[in-house]
Amino acid sequence: MSRYIKLDQIDTEEQLLVRLAWACEVEGMTQSDAAERFGVTRLRVNKALSEAKRRGILRVSVDSVFAAAAQLEWELEREFRLMRAIVVPSPQDSTSVTPLVAAGLGAHLSDLLQSPDVTKFGMSWGNTLNLATRHMQPLDRPDLEIVSIMGGVTRGSDVNGYEITTRLADLCNAEHSFFTAPLFAGSPESQELFMQQGVIREMLEKIRLCDAIALATGDLQSSLLVRDALPDGIDPAELIALGGVGDITGHILNAEGDLVDHPVNRCVIGLSLDEMTAIKNVVLAAGGAHKVPVITAAIKRGFVDTLVTDENTAKALLERA
């Protein structure tokens, strides 16, 4: 609908902004074509579109179930200084959060592992990472090596790091190698002995050379760690009483991202959380209200570069911030 102008003169600056906005956003012209049509430079067109948005002349409406997720990705990246955030819509049924986050991770890994810059990629364990491999397209990367970055557990399962590493390597037609050690030593003293062994040192050095790694996390109530991996005699209630909110690769964190003061943290055989900060791209995939405290802790710790989560979890993370 036309509007009458209230002054007896033309604001030529605003007129040009509107003309350029209409040409590019409504008529579908490229910025180069619009620049030629109106006798300005392409840089001028680019700045004009930005100014039109700033003034509210040009408003963008995105009508999709993915719109809120897209907005949250930018907010997460800005708030937590992430390299990348991938947010998927939250389901009505909370039990479907993990499959949806896994699908988002699978799509992201399909893109990430195509890059020739990634020649070593590390995988931890967990249901999210396991399901993510079900959502990936096969790749042909014989120059890529998939590396398991965690020790194993005695219970055989398709969420164990060994199985996930093998499956991902098969999908990528890539080489793979295992971290051949238990997740926990029997005591801090035996952990020191493990860490001195040549095969462990060599494997840790390979993990440090990874271009990117993928991590999952769990709380201390019903996670894979609690179910299958905690050493005998350790009650999760002890860890919770000390402020524990969850684990990353077996390391138990409190709400501030610090390791809880418990011997189990001195029994982990593997890369330390501080060493992870040196890896170029640490991808953490996790969703659900029960994981918000440990995701927050991991972000505070400073080693997370890419976060894959769902809308409701993203909102909760931003509210806590």
C-alpha positions as CSV (number, residue, x, y, z in Angstrom):
1,M,0.0,0.0,0.0
2,S,1.3,3.4,-1.0
3,R,2.1,6.0,1.6
4,Y,2.0,9.8,1.1
5,I,5.2,11.7,1.7
6,K,4.9,14.4,4.3
7,L,7.6,16.8,3.0
8,D,7.9,18.6,-0.2
9,Q,11.3,17.2,-0.9
10,I,12.9,13.8,-1.6
11,D,15.3,12.0,0.7
12,T,17.5,10.7,-2.1
13,E,19.6,8.6,0.3
14,E,16.6,6.7,1.6
15,Q,15.2,6.4,-1.9
16,L,18.4,4.8,-3.1
17,L,18.4,2.4,-0.1
18,V,14.9,1.3,-0.9
19,R,15.6,0.9,-4.6
20,L,18.7,-1.3,-3.9
21,A,16.8,-3.3,-1.3
22,W,13.9,-3.9,-3.6
23,A,16.2,-4.8,-6.6
24,C,18.2,-7.4,-4.6
25,E,15.6,-8.8,-2.2
26,V,12.4,-8.6,-4.2
27,E,13.4,-8.7,-7.8
28,G,16.3,-11.1,-7.1
29,M,19.0,-9.1,-8.8
30,T,22.6,-9.8,-7.8
31,Q,24.5,-7.0,-6.1
32,S,26.6,-6.5,-9.2
33,D,23.6,-6.2,-11.4
34,A,22.0,-3.7,-9.0
35,A,25.2,-1.7,-8.9
36,E,25.2,-1.4,-12.7
37,R,21.5,-0.5,-12.9
38,F,21.8,2.3,-10.4
39,G,25.3,3.5,-11.4
40,V,27.0,2.7,-8.0
41,T,29.7,0.3,-6.9
42,R,29.0,-3.2,-5.6
43,L,30.5,-2.1,-2.3
44,R,27.9,0.7,-2.2
45,V,25.1,-1.8,-2.7
46,N,26.5,-4.0,0.1
47,K,26.7,-1.1,2.5
48,A,23.2,0.1,1.5
49,L,21.6,-3.3,2.2
50,S,23.2,-3.3,5.7
51,E,22.0,0.3,6.3
52,A,18.5,-0.6,5.1
53,K,18.4,-3.4,7.7
54,R,19.8,-1.2,10.4
55,R,17.1,1.4,9.8
56,G,14.3,-1.2,9.6
57,I,13.6,-0.4,6.0
58,L,14.5,-4.0,5.0
59,R,13.2,-6.6,7.3
60,V,13.8,-10.3,6.9
61,S,11.3,-12.9,8.0
62,V,12.3,-16.6,8.0
63,D,9.3,-18.9,8.2
64,S,10.5,-22.4,9.0
65,V,10.7,-24.9,11.8
66,F,14.5,-24.4,11.6
67,A,14.3,-20.6,12.1
68,A,14.7,-20.5,15.9
69,A,17.5,-23.0,15.7
70,A,19.4,-20.9,13.2
71,Q,19.0,-17.8,15.4
72,L,20.2,-19.8,18.4
73,E,23.3,-20.9,16.5
74,W,24.5,-17.3,16.2
75,E,23.6,-16.4,19.8
76,L,25.6,-19.4,21.1
77,E,28.6,-18.5,19.0
78,R,28.6,-15.0,20.2
79,E,27.9,-15.7,23.9
80,F,30.4,-18.5,24.3
81,R,32.9,-17.5,21.6
82,L,32.4,-20.8,19.7
83,M,33.9,-21.4,16.3
84,R,30.6,-23.1,15.3
85,A,27.2,-24.0,16.8
86,I,24.8,-26.5,15.3
87,V,21.3,-26.4,16.7
88,V,18.5,-28.8,15.8
89,P,14.8,-28.3,16.6
90,S,13.7,-29.9,19.9
91,P,11.2,-32.7,19.7
92,Q,7.9,-32.9,21.7
93,D,9.1,-36.1,23.2
94,S,12.3,-35.5,25.3
95,T,13.4,-39.1,24.7
96,S,14.0,-38.1,21.1
97,V,16.5,-35.4,21.9
98,T,19.6,-37.7,21.5
99,P,18.6,-39.1,18.1
100,L,18.0,-35.6,16.8
101,V,21.3,-34.2,18.2
102,A,23.0,-37.3,16.7
103,A,21.5,-36.5,13.3
104,G,22.8,-33.0,13.5
105,L,26.2,-34.3,14.4
106,G,26.2,-36.8,11.6
107,A,25.4,-34.1,9.0
108,H,28.2,-31.9,10.4
109,L,30.7,-34.8,10.4
110,S,29.8,-35.6,6.8
111,D,30.9,-32.1,5.8
112,L,33.8,-31.8,8.2
113,L,35.4,-35.1,7.2
114,Q,35.3,-34.2,3.5
115,S,37.9,-31.5,4.1
116,P,41.4,-32.5,3.0
117,D,42.6,-30.3,5.9
118,V,41.4,-33.0,8.3
119,T,43.7,-36.0,8.1
120,K,43.4,-37.3,11.7
121,F,40.0,-37.3,13.5
122,G,39.4,-38.5,17.0
123,M,36.3,-40.2,18.3
124,S,35.3,-40.7,21.9
125,W,32.2,-42.9,22.9
126,G,28.6,-42.7,23.7
127,N,25.1,-43.1,22.3
128,T,25.1,-39.7,20.5
129,L,28.3,-40.5,18.6
130,N,27.1,-44.0,17.9
131,L,23.8,-42.8,16.4
132,A,25.6,-40.0,14.5
133,T,27.4,-42.6,12.3
134,R,23.9,-43.8,11.2
135,H,23.3,-40.4,9.7
136,M,26.5,-40.0,7.6
137,Q,27.0,-40.4,3.9
138,P,29.9,-42.7,2.9
139,L,33.1,-40.9,2.0
140,D,36.2,-42.0,0.2
141,R,39.1,-40.7,2.4
142,P,41.9,-43.3,2.3
143,D,44.2,-40.5,3.5
144,L,42.2,-40.0,6.7
145,E,42.8,-41.8,10.0
146,I,40.1,-42.2,12.6
147,V,41.6,-42.4,16.1
148,S,39.8,-43.6,19.3
149,I,40.7,-41.1,22.0
150,M,39.4,-43.0,25.1
151,G,40.2,-46.2,26.8
152,G,37.7,-49.0,26.6
153,V,35.4,-50.8,29.0
154,T,35.0,-54.6,29.4
155,R,31.4,-54.6,28.4
156,G,30.9,-55.1,24.6
157,S,28.6,-52.5,23.1
158,D,28.1,-50.6,19.9
159,V,28.5,-47.4,22.0
160,N,32.0,-48.4,23.0
161,G,34.8,-46.3,21.4
162,Y,36.3,-49.3,19.6
163,E,33.1,-50.1,17.7
164,I,32.3,-46.4,16.9
165,T,35.8,-45.8,15.6
166,T,35.7,-48.9,13.4
167,R,32.3,-48.0,12.0
168,L,33.3,-44.4,11.2
169,A,36.5,-45.6,9.5
170,D,34.5,-48.0,7.4
171,L,32.1,-45.2,6.4
172,C,35.0,-43.0,5.3
173,N,37.2,-45.8,3.7
174,A,39.8,-44.6,6.2
175,E,42.5,-46.1,8.4
176,H,41.8,-46.4,12.1
177,S,43.7,-47.0,15.4
178,F,42.6,-47.8,18.9
179,F,43.6,-46.5,22.3
180,T,44.4,-49.9,23.8
181,A,44.0,-49.2,27.5
182,P,41.2,-49.3,30.1
183,L,39.4,-46.0,30.7
184,F,40.5,-46.0,34.4
185,A,43.5,-47.5,36.2
186,G,42.9,-49.2,39.5
187,S,44.6,-46.4,41.4
188,P,46.5,-43.1,40.8
189,E,49.8,-45.0,41.2
190,S,48.9,-47.5,38.6
191,Q,47.7,-44.7,36.3
192,E,51.2,-43.2,36.4
193,L,52.7,-46.5,35.4
194,F,50.3,-46.8,32.5
195,M,51.1,-43.3,31.3
196,Q,54.8,-44.1,31.3
197,Q,54.4,-47.1,28.9
198,G,55.7,-46.4,25.3
199,V,52.5,-47.6,23.6
200,I,50.4,-45.2,25.7
201,R,52.7,-42.3,25.1
202,E,52.7,-43.0,21.3
203,M,48.9,-43.1,21.2
204,L,48.5,-39.9,23.2
205,E,50.9,-38.1,20.9
206,K,48.7,-39.3,17.9
207,I,45.6,-38.0,19.6
208,R,47.3,-34.6,20.2
209,L,48.0,-34.4,16.5
210,C,44.3,-34.8,15.6
211,D,42.9,-32.0,13.5
212,A,39.5,-32.4,15.2
213,I,37.8,-34.7,17.8
214,A,34.2,-35.5,18.7
215,L,33.1,-35.8,22.3
216,A,29.9,-36.7,24.0
217,T,29.0,-36.2,27.7
218,G,26.7,-37.5,30.4
219,D,25.4,-36.6,33.8
220,L,26.1,-38.6,36.9
221,Q,22.7,-40.2,37.2
222,S,22.1,-42.5,34.3
223,S,25.0,-42.0,31.8
224,L,27.1,-44.6,30.1
225,L,29.9,-43.8,32.4
226,V,27.8,-44.6,35.5
227,R,26.3,-47.7,33.9
228,D,29.4,-49.3,32.4
229,A,32.7,-47.6,33.3
230,L,33.1,-46.3,36.9
231,P,35.6,-48.4,38.8
232,D,34.2,-50.8,41.4
233,G,33.6,-49.2,44.8
234,I,32.9,-45.7,43.4
235,D,29.4,-44.5,44.1
236,P,28.1,-41.7,41.8
237,A,26.6,-40.2,44.9
238,E,30.1,-39.5,46.2
239,L,30.9,-37.5,43.0
240,I,27.7,-35.6,43.1
241,A,28.3,-34.7,46.8
242,L,31.6,-33.2,45.7
243,G,29.9,-31.0,43.2
244,G,30.2,-33.3,40.2
245,V,27.7,-32.6,37.3
246,G,29.0,-35.0,34.6
247,D,32.0,-36.3,32.8
248,I,34.0,-35.6,29.7
249,T,36.1,-38.6,28.6
250,G,35.9,-40.0,32.1
251,H,37.0,-36.7,33.8
252,I,34.4,-35.6,36.4
253,L,33.7,-31.9,36.3
254,N,31.9,-29.6,38.7
255,A,29.6,-26.7,37.6
256,E,32.5,-24.3,37.1
257,G,34.4,-26.7,34.8
258,D,37.0,-27.8,37.4
259,L,37.8,-31.4,38.1
260,V,36.2,-32.6,41.4
261,D,38.7,-33.5,44.1
262,H,38.3,-37.3,43.9
263,P,40.9,-40.0,43.2
264,V,38.9,-41.2,40.2
265,N,40.1,-38.1,38.3
266,R,43.7,-39.2,38.9
267,C,42.9,-42.7,37.5
268,V,41.8,-41.6,34.0
269,I,44.1,-43.0,31.3
270,G,44.0,-40.6,28.4
271,L,44.4,-37.0,27.2
272,S,43.8,-34.4,29.9
273,L,41.1,-31.7,29.4
274,D,43.8,-29.1,29.3
275,E,45.6,-30.9,26.5
276,M,42.4,-30.8,24.5
277,T,42.5,-27.1,24.3
278,A,45.4,-27.4,21.9
279,I,43.4,-29.4,19.4
280,K,42.1,-27.1,16.6
281,N,38.4,-28.2,16.7
282,V,36.9,-30.0,19.6
283,V,33.3,-30.9,18.8
284,L,30.9,-31.6,21.7
285,A,27.5,-33.1,20.9
286,A,24.9,-33.2,23.7
287,G,21.3,-32.3,24.4
288,G,18.7,-32.6,27.1
289,A,17.9,-30.6,30.3
290,H,19.8,-33.1,32.4
291,K,23.0,-32.3,30.5
292,V,22.8,-28.5,30.7
293,P,25.1,-28.3,33.8
294,V,27.9,-30.5,32.3
295,I,27.7,-28.8,28.9
296,T,28.0,-25.4,30.7
297,A,31.0,-26.8,32.7
298,A,32.7,-28.0,29.5
299,I,32.2,-24.6,27.8
300,K,33.6,-22.8,30.9
301,R,36.6,-25.2,30.8
302,G,37.5,-23.7,27.5
303,F,38.2,-26.6,25.2
304,V,34.9,-26.7,23.3
305,D,35.1,-25.2,19.8
306,T,32.0,-26.6,18.1
307,L,28.7,-27.4,20.0
308,V,26.0,-29.6,18.6
309,T,22.8,-29.4,20.6
310,D,19.0,-28.9,20.4
311,E,16.9,-25.7,20.8
312,N,15.7,-26.2,24.4
313,T,19.2,-27.0,25.6
314,A,20.6,-24.0,23.7
315,K,18.0,-21.7,25.3
316,A,18.8,-23.2,28.8
317,L,22.6,-22.6,28.2
318,L,22.0,-19.0,27.2
319,E,19.7,-18.4,30.3
320,R,22.4,-19.8,32.6
321,A,25.0,-17.5,31.0
